[in-house]
Amino acid sequence: MTGAHLLDEDGGIDWEATIRNCGLEVTGLPPISEAMDPTAALLVATSGNARPAVTVPGRGADALHVLDAHWKEQAAPLFAGGGGEFLVMLWGPGSSRVGWFRVREHTARAGLPSRVHQAVGKAEFVCLSVDGSFLCAVTDEADEYWIVTRRFE
């Protein structure tokens, strides 16, 4: 079963609570001014020029398990610096306006793609290393998941 974004008292998405529901510890709230512009990061991950580092057939029974395994491998550079912290932006209406949350893994349960899928109903999110040198995103395409990575100088 999959979830939906948690809502605040006004009926809008409670991004912080939703991120915590994904098993992440929030260590910094938006705006995180030193980070790449969130809209630019989304374009890197989703534009017509984006190419996946890994594709996972998205409808099989084991798709999320396989995606979790590839995510762990592909996302390793996110954790190389920053004391285990990284920046995250979940899929959802208005996410780029809200921007990045600084987080660290708070749980040892299933991989982040599975947890995001369980929390919001879709395994789509963008992560950026704290120093801004590495982006790793998961997108849910028509019949497969993509893991898109990009290094910046």
N, C-alpha and C positions, 0 to 999 in steps of 0.2 A: 504494500500500500504506500502511496506517496502522499505528501502533504501539500501545504500551500504556505505562502509567506504569512508570518504572524502579523497581526494588525495592531496599531496603536489605538488609543481611546477615540481618536477622530476618524478612524476607519482607514487611515493610510498605512502603508507598509512600515512596520517597526523593524527597520533593517538590523539594528543592533541585536534585538531579540532573535531574529531569524538567523543571523550569523552564529549566535551562541547555540541555537538549536541544531546547527550543523556540527557541533562539537568543537568549535573554535573559541579560544579565549580572546576577547577584544582587549587590546592593549593601547589602542589609539583611535580616536574618533575623527571623522571628517570635519573640516577639510584637512587633508595632509598635503600641504602646499608644495613640499619639495618633490613630490612624486609626479610622474608623467600625467598629463591631462587624461582623465578617465575616458573621454570621448575618443581621444587619439588611441588609447589602448584598445578600446572596443573595435576600432577600425583595423588595427593590426590583426586582431583575432578573427574578424568576421568579414572583412572586405573581399571583393572578388580576387584580390591578389594573395589572400591568405592560403597557405598550403599546409596541410597537416604533417607533423612529424610522425604521427601514428594514426591509423584509422581502426576502429573497432566496430564490427557489425552491431547495430544498435537494437536489434529486436530479439535476439536469441536469449535463452534462459540465463546464460552466464555472462551476458554483455557487461553488466555493471561490475562484476567480479574481475573480468578481464580488463576493463577500463581502469579500475582501481590499481591493478598491478602495473599497467603501463604508466599511469599517472605517477606512481611512486618513483619509477625510474626516470621519467622525463622531467619531473619537477625538482629533482635533487638539487640543481643549482639555486633554487629559491632559498634553500636553507643554508647555503654555504657561508653567508654572513648574516649579520643582524641578530645574532643570538637566538636563532630558531624562529625569529619573527619574519613575517612577510605581509604584503598588502593583498587584500581581496576585495572583489566587487562581484556580487551575485547577479544573476539574470533577474530581470524584473522591470516593470514600468518605472521610469525615473531613476534607475540605478546610476546612470552616468551623472545625473545632476547631484545625487547624494555624494558619490565619489568613493574613495578608498577607505577601508577600515584596516588598521594595523592589527594583526592577529598572530597567535601561535597555536599550534595543535594542543588541544586540551584533553584529548581522548585517544585511546589506543584501539577503539573499535574500528569498524569497517573504514575503507579508504575514503578520502574526501569526496570523490565523485558520487559514491553511493550515499554518503551522508547528505550531500546537497540535494540529490535526487529525492531522498526520503523527506527532507525538510520542506522543499519547495515544489516538488513534482517534476523537476527537470534538472538534469546534470549539466548545467551551463553556468560557467563562472570564469573570471579572469583573475590571475594572480601576478603580482610583480614583486621582484626582490626588493628589499628595503633600499638598497643602493641604486635601484632603477636599471640595473644592467641586464636583467633577464625577465622575460614575460612567459608565462605558461597558462594556456587557456583550454577549457573544455567546451566544445560546442556540440549541440545536438542537431545534426543534419538530417535530411529526409529519411535515410535508412541506416545511418551509422553515426557514431560519435567521432569527433576529431579532437586530437590533442595538438594544439598549435603552440610552437615555441619560437622565441625570437631573442637573440642576444643584441644588446645595444652597446656601442662604444662610448 
